[in-house]
Amino acid sequence: MWNKLCPLVILSALLLALLSGCGGSASPGPSVSAPTSLADGVLLTVDGYPVPTEEFQLFLQDERALTAAHFSQAYGAEIDADFWNREFDGQTPNQYAREAALRELLRAKEESILLKERGLVEDIRYETLMADLEKTNAERADMLERGEVFYGLTEYDAATYYAYVRSQRWGELVRSQSDYSSPTREELRAFYDESPDYFTSPPVYTCSFTYSDGTTEEREVSSATIHKEDAGGAQFLSALGELSPGDSLTGVSLDGRDADVTLLSIAPGTVLPFEDESAQATAADLCAQAALYALVAQRMADAEVVFNEPLYELQTLG
């Protein structure tokens, strides 16, 4: 796929293809320029914002398993030492992975640039994010040493922290979208009718807890009572969903305490009426997310991308 004689032309075609399947109308595609004076370690820029090699590598590593699965299923490829540079229909797995990584990177950068433009974050540089990572890990290490309870990972690596911050910032973008669009009642109703699962309250599980110190209590558990960043709590809820009243789980850890849990009863979720305030808020949130997806897709189409082509070709998985 990559023609050594005209890499920038091929990259232009690639970036145009990135928007396929995104929905909505798109402009002719990102503008790809020849590198002029990119700083050392900068792989590319998106609308003038630098992307260091380390940042691109996070996205490339995310594509390792997906790329291997694709070529295994499509071509019956053997994942051996030569796999990443072997051609399949004129394309190597490394080229395929770079394209996929570039697509998701471009989306992430347009999200962060939009955050900055809306005044939701001051500094979107990768180096600043990594400095925040070190600070966060140090704070969590101190909390762990003091025996304090907190949610999320004990220690983040670059990939998990990047994903965590991106998820949090997407929520900020969604919340800010109300300042830029006002969905009609008809649009809200359309989301309500088409996505009933979003408007059904979570089931409530009544359980008996027998703690390791011998004390017992009966309590109700649902997604409303489990912190969204409590991975153990989420696993517990998932396990409860597979049980019937009378069944038990042993060795459950919840809120920093170990217990054996017996499911007593399940109150199934109910569908909220469209007029309900919570349903209206959820529909508005769905509208905002749809509008943002379309906006980011358009910004991807309009982006100006400048490559350090030799350095880009060196980004491989094997």
KERO-459378 format. One record per residue (C-alpha): chain; x, z, y; residue number from 1. Coordinates in nm, 3 decimals, m for minus. Each point is the difference from the previous one (the first is absolute). Layout:
N
+------+---------+---------+---------+-----+
| unit |       x |       z |       y | pos |
+------+---------+---------+---------+-----+
|    A |       X |       Z |       Y | NUM |
...
+------+---------+---------+---------+-----+
END
This chain:
318
+------+---------+---------+---------+-----+
| unit |       x |       z |       y | pos |
+------+---------+---------+---------+-----+
|    A |   0.000 |   0.000 |   0.000 |   1 |
|    A |   0.280 |   0.081 |   0.241 |   2 |
|    A |   0.171 |  m0.313 |   0.127 |   3 |
|    A |   0.355 |   0.089 |   0.114 |   4 |
|    A |   0.000 |  m0.300 |   0.236 |   5 |
|    A |  m0.294 |   0.116 |   0.207 |   6 |
|    A |  m0.056 |   0.376 |  m0.046 |   7 |
|    A |  m0.180 |   0.051 |   0.331 |   8 |
|    A |  m0.249 |  m0.275 |  m0.075 |   9 |
|    A |  m0.074 |   0.155 |  m0.337 |  10 |
|    A |  m0.031 |   0.346 |   0.155 |  11 |
|    A |  m0.249 |  m0.142 |   0.249 |  12 |
|    A |  m0.211 |  m0.131 |  m0.284 |  13 |
|    A |   0.028 |   0.332 |  m0.180 |  14 |
|    A |  m0.116 |   0.204 |   0.296 |  15 |
|    A |  m0.290 |  m0.237 |   0.053 |  16 |
|    A |  m0.103 |   0.057 |  m0.360 |  17 |
|    A |   0.018 |   0.377 |   0.038 |  18 |
|    A |  m0.341 |   0.003 |   0.165 |  19 |
|    A |  m0.185 |  m0.178 |  m0.278 |  20 |
|    A |  m0.280 |   0.212 |  m0.138 |  21 |
|    A |  m0.003 |   0.241 |   0.295 |  22 |
|    A |  m0.333 |  m0.123 |   0.130 |  23 |
|    A |  m0.095 |  m0.108 |   0.348 |  24 |
|    A |   0.146 |  m0.285 |   0.198 |  25 |
|    A |   0.374 |  m0.013 |   0.051 |  26 |
|    A |   0.223 |  m0.173 |   0.247 |  27 |
|    A |   0.260 |  m0.249 |  m0.130 |  28 |
|    A |   0.223 |   0.286 |  m0.117 |  29 |
|    A |   0.293 |   0.221 |   0.101 |  30 |
|    A |   0.272 |  m0.161 |   0.206 |  31 |
|    A |   0.330 |   0.009 |  m0.188 |  32 |
|    A |   0.308 |  m0.035 |   0.219 |  33 |
|    A |   0.366 |  m0.048 |  m0.079 |  34 |
|    A |   0.200 |   0.323 |   0.042 |  35 |
|    A |   0.183 |   0.030 |   0.329 |  36 |
|    A |   0.169 |   0.339 |   0.028 |  37 |
|    A |  m0.156 |   0.246 |  m0.244 |  38 |
|    A |   0.177 |   0.336 |  m0.008 |  39 |
|    A |   0.205 |   0.102 |  m0.302 |  40 |
|    A |  m0.223 |   0.112 |  m0.285 |  41 |
|    A |  m0.311 |  m0.159 |   0.149 |  42 |
|    A |  m0.154 |  m0.231 |  m0.257 |  43 |
|    A |  m0.273 |  m0.142 |   0.221 |  44 |
|    A |  m0.216 |   0.074 |   0.300 |  45 |
|    A |  m0.378 |  m0.010 |   0.026 |  46 |
|    A |  m0.123 |  m0.066 |   0.354 |  47 |
|    A |   0.334 |   0.129 |   0.122 |  48 |
|    A |  m0.002 |   0.321 |  m0.205 |  49 |
|    A |   0.300 |   0.031 |  m0.235 |  50 |
|    A |  m0.031 |   0.048 |  m0.375 |  51 |
|    A |   0.318 |   0.137 |  m0.160 |  52 |
|    A |   0.099 |  m0.095 |  m0.353 |  53 |
|    A |  m0.088 |   0.349 |  m0.126 |  54 |
|    A |  m0.359 |  m0.035 |   0.117 |  55 |
|    A |  m0.046 |  m0.338 |  m0.168 |  56 |
|    A |   0.148 |   0.141 |  m0.320 |  57 |
|    A |  m0.283 |   0.255 |  m0.021 |  58 |
|    A |  m0.249 |  m0.284 |  m0.020 |  59 |
|    A |   0.216 |  m0.205 |  m0.235 |  60 |
|    A |   0.039 |   0.289 |  m0.246 |  61 |
|    A |  m0.378 |   0.039 |   0.000 |  62 |
|    A |  m0.024 |  m0.353 |  m0.139 |  63 |
|    A |   0.229 |   0.057 |  m0.300 |  64 |
|    A |  m0.261 |   0.096 |  m0.258 |  65 |
|    A |  m0.265 |  m0.236 |   0.140 |  66 |
|    A |   0.238 |  m0.294 |  m0.005 |  67 |
|    A |   0.115 |   0.070 |  m0.355 |  68 |
|    A |  m0.363 |   0.026 |  m0.113 |  69 |
|    A |  m0.092 |  m0.326 |   0.173 |  70 |
|    A |   0.275 |  m0.205 |  m0.165 |  71 |
|    A |  m0.055 |   0.168 |  m0.334 |  72 |
|    A |  m0.370 |  m0.086 |   0.003 |  73 |
|    A |   0.029 |  m0.345 |   0.159 |  74 |
|    A |   0.306 |  m0.128 |  m0.188 |  75 |
|    A |   0.064 |   0.244 |  m0.284 |  76 |
|    A |   0.329 |   0.076 |   0.171 |  77 |
|    A |   0.246 |   0.239 |  m0.159 |  78 |
|    A |   0.121 |   0.268 |   0.239 |  79 |
|    A |   0.371 |  m0.027 |  m0.075 |  80 |
|    A |   0.317 |  m0.001 |   0.212 |  81 |
|    A |  m0.058 |  m0.358 |   0.118 |  82 |
|    A |  m0.373 |   0.037 |   0.066 |  83 |
|    A |   0.009 |   0.047 |   0.378 |  84 |
|    A |   0.188 |  m0.323 |   0.070 |  85 |
|    A |  m0.155 |  m0.219 |  m0.270 |  86 |
|    A |  m0.225 |  m0.277 |   0.133 |  87 |
|    A |  m0.363 |  m0.029 |  m0.105 |  88 |
|    A |  m0.169 |  m0.309 |   0.139 |  89 |
|    A |   0.270 |  m0.020 |   0.267 |  90 |
|    A |  m0.023 |   0.363 |   0.112 |  91 |
|    A |   0.206 |   0.302 |  m0.103 |  92 |
|    A |  m0.143 |   0.351 |  m0.032 |  93 |
|    A |   0.228 |   0.108 |   0.284 |  94 |
|    A |  m0.152 |  m0.263 |   0.229 |  95 |
|    A |  m0.350 |   0.098 |  m0.109 |  96 |
|    A |   0.072 |   0.369 |   0.065 |  97 |
|    A |   0.149 |  m0.070 |   0.343 |  98 |
|    A |  m0.310 |  m0.196 |   0.101 |  99 |
|    A |  m0.231 |   0.281 |  m0.113 | 100 |
|    A |   0.216 |   0.263 |   0.173 | 101 |
|    A |   0.010 |  m0.205 |   0.320 | 102 |
|    A |  m0.377 |  m0.035 |   0.001 | 103 |
|    A |  m0.059 |   0.375 |  m0.024 | 104 |
|    A |   0.280 |   0.080 |   0.243 | 105 |
|    A |  m0.151 |  m0.231 |   0.259 | 106 |
|    A |  m0.334 |   0.174 |  m0.040 | 107 |
|    A |   0.158 |   0.345 |   0.036 | 108 |
|    A |   0.194 |  m0.100 |   0.311 | 109 |
|    A |  m0.306 |  m0.143 |   0.173 | 110 |
|    A |  m0.183 |   0.325 |  m0.075 | 111 |
|    A |   0.280 |   0.205 |   0.155 | 112 |
|    A |   0.031 |  m0.228 |   0.303 | 113 |
|    A |  m0.374 |   0.036 |   0.058 | 114 |
|    A |   0.040 |   0.378 |  m0.020 | 115 |
|    A |   0.263 |  m0.012 |   0.271 | 116 |
|    A |  m0.206 |  m0.231 |   0.220 | 117 |
|    A |  m0.295 |   0.237 |  m0.023 | 118 |
|    A |   0.215 |   0.297 |   0.096 | 119 |
|    A |  m0.044 |   0.173 |  m0.336 | 120 |
|    A |   0.373 |   0.025 |  m0.070 | 121 |
|    A |   0.299 |  m0.031 |   0.229 | 122 |
|    A |   0.279 |  m0.105 |  m0.236 | 123 |
|    A |  m0.058 |  m0.231 |  m0.299 | 124 |
|    A |   0.364 |  m0.055 |  m0.093 | 125 |
|    A |   0.095 |   0.047 |  m0.365 | 126 |
|    A |   0.291 |   0.222 |   0.101 | 127 |
|    A |  m0.238 |   0.239 |   0.176 | 128 |
|    A |  m0.223 |   0.013 |  m0.307 | 129 |
|    A |   0.297 |   0.093 |  m0.218 | 130 |
|    A |   0.099 |   0.273 |   0.245 | 131 |
|    A |  m0.354 |   0.138 |  m0.027 | 132 |
|    A |   0.035 |  m0.015 |  m0.379 | 133 |
|    A |   0.307 |   0.224 |   0.009 | 134 |
|    A |  m0.179 |   0.245 |   0.231 | 135 |
|    A |  m0.311 |   0.007 |  m0.221 | 136 |
|    A |   0.202 |   0.063 |  m0.316 | 137 |
|    A |   0.192 |   0.281 |   0.170 | 138 |
|    A |  m0.325 |   0.164 |   0.115 | 139 |
|    A |  m0.151 |  m0.022 |  m0.349 | 140 |
|    A |   0.314 |   0.143 |  m0.157 | 141 |
|    A |  m0.028 |   0.300 |   0.234 | 142 |
|    A |  m0.371 |   0.044 |  m0.081 | 143 |
|    A |   0.074 |  m0.022 |  m0.372 | 144 |
|    A |   0.270 |   0.265 |   0.031 | 145 |
|    A |  m0.244 |   0.230 |   0.183 | 146 |
|    A |  m0.263 |  m0.053 |  m0.269 | 147 |
|    A |  m0.248 |  m0.167 |   0.236 | 148 |
|    A |  m0.269 |  m0.232 |  m0.138 | 149 |
|    A |  m0.004 |  m0.355 |   0.135 | 150 |
|    A |  m0.142 |  m0.333 |  m0.108 | 151 |
|    A |   0.182 |  m0.318 |  m0.087 | 152 |
|    A |   0.342 |  m0.046 |  m0.156 | 153 |
|    A |   0.268 |   0.266 |   0.005 | 154 |
|    A |   0.250 |  m0.266 |   0.104 | 155 |
|    A |  m0.057 |  m0.359 |   0.112 | 156 |
|    A |   0.229 |  m0.294 |  m0.057 | 157 |
|    A |   0.008 |  m0.294 |   0.241 | 158 |
|    A |  m0.261 |  m0.204 |  m0.187 | 159 |
|    A |  m0.257 |   0.277 |  m0.044 | 160 |
|    A |   0.040 |   0.123 |   0.358 | 161 |
|    A |  m0.037 |  m0.351 |   0.141 | 162 |
|    A |  m0.319 |  m0.049 |  m0.202 | 163 |
|    A |  m0.132 |   0.343 |   0.103 | 164 |
|    A |   0.058 |  m0.058 |   0.372 | 165 |
|    A |  m0.143 |  m0.351 |  m0.018 | 166 |
|    A |  m0.316 |   0.135 |  m0.163 | 167 |
|    A |  m0.037 |   0.272 |   0.264 | 168 |
|    A |   0.053 |  m0.247 |   0.282 | 169 |
|    A |  m0.253 |  m0.242 |  m0.143 | 170 |
|    A |  m0.256 |   0.278 |   0.030 | 171 |
|    A |   0.096 |   0.038 |   0.366 | 172 |
|    A |  m0.047 |  m0.372 |   0.054 | 173 |
|    A |  m0.342 |   0.008 |  m0.163 | 174 |
|    A |  m0.109 |   0.291 |   0.218 | 175 |
|    A |   0.126 |  m0.176 |   0.312 | 176 |
|    A |  m0.191 |  m0.317 |  m0.084 | 177 |
|    A |  m0.323 |   0.140 |   0.144 | 178 |
|    A |   0.156 |  m0.046 |   0.345 | 179 |
|    A |   0.041 |  m0.372 |  m0.067 | 180 |
|    A |  m0.321 |  m0.096 |  m0.181 | 181 |
|    A |  m0.361 |   0.113 |  m0.025 | 182 |
|    A |  m0.172 |  m0.106 |  m0.325 | 183 |
|    A |  m0.370 |  m0.075 |   0.021 | 184 |
|    A |  m0.258 |   0.184 |  m0.206 | 185 |
|    A |  m0.041 |  m0.314 |  m0.210 | 186 |
|    A |   0.373 |  m0.005 |  m0.077 | 187 |
|    A |  m0.007 |   0.367 |  m0.097 | 188 |
|    A |  m0.300 |  m0.063 |  m0.224 | 189 |
|    A |   0.180 |  m0.287 |  m0.169 | 190 |
|    A |   0.291 |   0.227 |  m0.097 | 191 |
|    A |  m0.247 |   0.264 |  m0.119 | 192 |
|    A |  m0.187 |  m0.245 |  m0.223 | 193 |
|    A |   0.311 |  m0.166 |  m0.141 | 194 |
|    A |   0.206 |   0.313 |  m0.076 | 195 |
|    A |  m0.229 |   0.268 |  m0.147 | 196 |
|    A |   0.286 |   0.198 |  m0.157 | 197 |
|    A |   0.127 |   0.091 |   0.347 | 198 |
|    A |  m0.334 |   0.160 |   0.085 | 199 |
|    A |  m0.041 |   0.214 |  m0.310 | 200 |
|    A |   0.098 |   0.365 |   0.034 | 201 |
|    A |   0.261 |   0.122 |  m0.252 | 202 |
|    A |  m0.114 |   0.191 |  m0.311 | 203 |
|    A |   0.031 |   0.377 |   0.012 | 204 |
|    A |   0.142 |   0.181 |  m0.305 | 205 |
|    A |  m0.086 |   0.365 |  m0.059 | 206 |
|    A |   0.283 |   0.156 |  m0.198 | 207 |
|    A |   0.107 |   0.333 |  m0.141 | 208 |
|    A |   0.363 |   0.085 |   0.076 | 209 |
|    A |   0.200 |   0.248 |  m0.208 | 210 |
|    A |   0.328 |   0.062 |   0.178 | 211 |
|    A |   0.333 |   0.092 |  m0.155 | 212 |
|    A |  m0.031 |   0.355 |   0.137 | 213 |
|    A |  m0.326 |   0.050 |  m0.191 | 214 |
|    A |  m0.240 |  m0.029 |   0.294 | 215 |
|    A |  m0.294 |  m0.241 |  m0.016 | 216 |
|    A |  m0.225 |  m0.173 |   0.248 | 217 |
|    A |  m0.263 |  m0.271 |   0.015 | 218 |
|    A |   0.043 |  m0.267 |   0.267 | 219 |
|    A |  m0.112 |  m0.345 |   0.098 | 220 |
|    A |   0.257 |  m0.279 |   0.010 | 221 |
|    A |  m0.033 |  m0.345 |   0.155 | 222 |
|    A |   0.202 |  m0.247 |   0.202 | 223 |
|    A |  m0.127 |   0.187 |   0.306 | 224 |
|    A |   0.177 |   0.319 |  m0.114 | 225 |
|    A |   0.328 |  m0.160 |  m0.112 | 226 |
|    A |   0.251 |  m0.089 |   0.270 | 227 |
|    A |   0.059 |  m0.376 |   0.006 | 228 |
|    A |   0.377 |   0.049 |  m0.034 | 229 |
|    A |  m0.030 |   0.242 |  m0.291 | 230 |
|    A |   0.117 |  m0.223 |  m0.286 | 231 |
|    A |  m0.059 |   0.272 |  m0.259 | 232 |
|    A |  m0.351 |   0.057 |   0.129 | 233 |
|    A |  m0.074 |  m0.372 |  m0.018 | 234 |
|    A |   0.115 |  m0.008 |  m0.362 | 235 |
|    A |  m0.220 |   0.302 |  m0.072 | 236 |
|    A |  m0.304 |  m0.175 |   0.148 | 237 |
|    A |   0.074 |  m0.309 |  m0.206 | 238 |
|    A |   0.024 |   0.211 |  m0.315 | 239 |
|    A |  m0.331 |   0.174 |   0.079 | 240 |
|    A |  m0.164 |  m0.341 |   0.023 | 241 |
|    A |   0.080 |  m0.057 |  m0.367 | 242 |
|    A |  m0.155 |   0.329 |  m0.118 | 243 |
|    A |  m0.347 |   0.110 |  m0.102 | 244 |
|    A |  m0.144 |   0.344 |   0.080 | 245 |
|    A |   0.154 |   0.253 |  m0.238 | 246 |
|    A |   0.333 |  m0.183 |  m0.026 | 247 |
|    A |   0.318 |   0.174 |   0.118 | 248 |
|    A |   0.336 |  m0.080 |   0.151 | 249 |
|    A |   0.305 |   0.221 |  m0.049 | 250 |
|    A |   0.301 |   0.052 |   0.223 | 251 |
|    A |  m0.167 |  m0.124 |   0.318 | 252 |
|    A |   0.194 |   0.066 |   0.320 | 253 |
|    A |  m0.217 |   0.015 |   0.313 | 254 |
|    A |   0.075 |   0.156 |   0.338 | 255 |
|    A |   0.324 |   0.140 |  m0.137 | 256 |
|    A |  m0.168 |   0.185 |  m0.290 | 257 |
|    A |  m0.005 |  m0.083 |  m0.372 | 258 |
|    A |  m0.327 |   0.023 |  m0.191 | 259 |
|    A |  m0.205 |  m0.112 |  m0.298 | 260 |
|    A |  m0.314 |  m0.174 |   0.120 | 261 |
|    A |  m0.336 |  m0.049 |  m0.168 | 262 |
|    A |  m0.244 |  m0.253 |   0.143 | 263 |
|    A |  m0.344 |   0.160 |   0.035 | 264 |
|    A |  m0.208 |  m0.273 |   0.167 | 265 |
|    A |   0.017 |  m0.324 |   0.196 | 266 |
|    A |  m0.210 |  m0.083 |   0.305 | 267 |
|    A |   0.019 |  m0.381 |   0.032 | 268 |
|    A |   0.053 |  m0.160 |   0.337 | 269 |
|    A |  m0.295 |  m0.131 |   0.198 | 270 |
|    A |  m0.029 |  m0.312 |   0.212 | 271 |
|    A |  m0.009 |   0.081 |   0.369 | 272 |
|    A |  m0.278 |  m0.176 |   0.195 | 273 |
|    A |   0.118 |  m0.257 |   0.252 | 274 |
|    A |  m0.131 |   0.213 |   0.287 | 275 |
|    A |   0.217 |   0.295 |  m0.105 | 276 |
|    A |   0.271 |   0.078 |   0.256 | 277 |
|    A |   0.269 |   0.005 |  m0.271 | 278 |
|    A |  m0.113 |  m0.338 |  m0.132 | 279 |
|    A |   0.013 |  m0.146 |   0.349 | 280 |
|    A |   0.351 |   0.133 |   0.050 | 281 |
|    A |   0.115 |  m0.143 |  m0.332 | 282 |
|    A |  m0.151 |  m0.340 |   0.080 | 283 |
|    A |   0.172 |   0.003 |   0.338 | 284 |
|    A |   0.329 |   0.085 |  m0.168 | 285 |
|    A |  m0.041 |  m0.290 |  m0.243 | 286 |
|    A |  m0.075 |  m0.234 |   0.290 | 287 |
|    A |   0.309 |   0.121 |   0.182 | 288 |
|    A |   0.219 |  m0.055 |  m0.304 | 289 |
|    A |  m0.137 |  m0.352 |  m0.050 | 290 |
|    A |   0.065 |  m0.082 |   0.365 | 291 |
|    A |   0.354 |   0.135 |  m0.025 | 292 |
|    A |   0.077 |  m0.198 |  m0.315 | 293 |
|    A |  m0.110 |  m0.315 |   0.182 | 294 |
|    A |   0.199 |   0.091 |   0.311 | 295 |
|    A |   0.319 |   0.072 |  m0.196 | 296 |
|    A |  m0.042 |  m0.326 |  m0.194 | 297 |
|    A |  m0.028 |  m0.191 |   0.326 | 298 |
|    A |   0.306 |   0.174 |   0.141 | 299 |
|    A |   0.190 |  m0.092 |  m0.316 | 300 |
|    A |  m0.097 |  m0.362 |   0.060 | 301 |
|    A |   0.117 |   0.016 |   0.361 | 302 |
|    A |   0.321 |   0.197 |  m0.063 | 303 |
|    A |   0.341 |  m0.123 |   0.108 | 304 |
|    A |   0.252 |   0.066 |  m0.275 | 305 |
|    A |   0.377 |  m0.040 |   0.038 | 306 |
|    A |   0.215 |   0.011 |  m0.316 | 307 |
|    A |   0.359 |   0.069 |  m0.085 | 308 |
|    A |  m0.028 |  m0.262 |  m0.273 | 309 |
|    A |   0.332 |   0.065 |  m0.184 | 310 |
|    A |  m0.076 |   0.373 |  m0.016 | 311 |
|    A |  m0.357 |  m0.069 |  m0.107 | 312 |
|    A |   0.121 |  m0.209 |  m0.296 | 313 |
|    A |   0.207 |   0.298 |  m0.116 | 314 |
|    A |  m0.308 |   0.219 |  m0.044 | 315 |
|    A |  m0.051 |  m0.003 |  m0.376 | 316 |
|    A |  m0.127 |   0.215 |  m0.283 | 317 |
|    A |   0.257 |  m0.098 |  m0.257 | 318 |
+------+---------+---------+---------+-----+
END
